[in-house]
Amino acid sequence: MAEIDELVRRAVQTVSTIADRAAGLATKVFLIVAIVCIGGFALGVAALSGGIEQVWIVLGIVFGSIAIGAAFVARWRVGSVRRHVPELADEVRALITESPEQGRTVIETFVVDDEDGTGPSDGSAIVMSRQMGGFSEMVAPGTAQSTRLGAAVKALTSFPLLMLLSLSITFVFGFLGFIFLIALAL
């Protein structure tokens, strides 16, 4: 029983560590995205006139909302992992004790050792995302057995895509904001 408790503790600690790191990054990205998108939008409204201004307003609102919304959703999802650690621990314990095959999958997914095999790794996002690929079907969100674990897997696996979407749109807003700034200066 002590061995199972240790495995549960290590698995939950690894997921929590990754979620904490992702939440910190997502908070910073969210603030940057909001500033750049709102600033680029405002510069575009100031620099453009006529019909193109109306097009910019519509496109700016749509794409700015997508960028800011994606960063917000990513932050919200990874933040929810930390808020539900006790339920997450209960679900991991249930998976380990109820089915040897699922328990082995949980251990292989979340209890990651260093490459030299000497102990637990720092839980890097690359290692976790690589290992969660096959695990996500087993703990799909909404199943009776693994609601919080499925949500944690979804939060950690969707995080990179949401950040990529948000930052891609933000780069476009930043570039256009620079162009609009030059137009206003001339």
FENFENNOR-V313363 format. One record per residue. PHI is phi in whole degrees, -180 to 180 (NA if undefined). Layout:
BEGIN
{{PHI} {PHI}}
END
This chain:
BEGIN
{{NA} {-65} {-66} {-66} {-61} {-66} {-64} {-63} {-61} {-66} {-65} {-67} {-64} {-64} {-63} {-64} {-64} {-62} {-64} {-64} {-63} {-65} {-65} {-63} {-64} {-64} {-64} {-65} {-63} {-59} {-65} {-64} {-60} {-62} {-65} {-67} {-67} {-68} {-65} {-64} {-64} {-64} {-64} {-65} {-65} {-72} {-86} {-96} {-148} {78} {-67} {-67} {-65} {-66} {-63} {-63} {-61} {-65} {-64} {-63} {-67} {-64} {-73} {-63} {-65} {-64} {-65} {-68} {-64} {-64} {-65} {-66} {-63} {-61} {-64} {-64} {-65} {-71} {-68} {-70} {-62} {-68} {-70} {-120} {-63} {-61} {-67} {-62} {-63} {-62} {-69} {-64} {-61} {-65} {-64} {-69} {-84} {-80} {-138} {-59} {-67} {-66} {-61} {-64} {-65} {-61} {-64} {-66} {-80} {-102} {-96} {-99} {-94} {-59} {-61} {-84} {78} {-88} {173} {-67} {-81} {-80} {72} {-66} {-65} {-67} {-64} {-65} {-67} {-65} {-84} {-83} {-54} {-82} {-79} {-65} {-70} {-68} {-120} {-58} {-57} {101} {-72} {-61} {-81} {-141} {-66} {-72} {-66} {-63} {-66} {-66} {-64} {-62} {-62} {-77} {-85} {-88} {-56} {-62} {-66} {-64} {-66} {-62} {-60} {-63} {-71} {-62} {-65} {-65} {-61} {-64} {-62} {-64} {-63} {-66} {-61} {-63} {-62} {-64} {-65} {-63} {-62} {-70} {-73} {-82}}
END
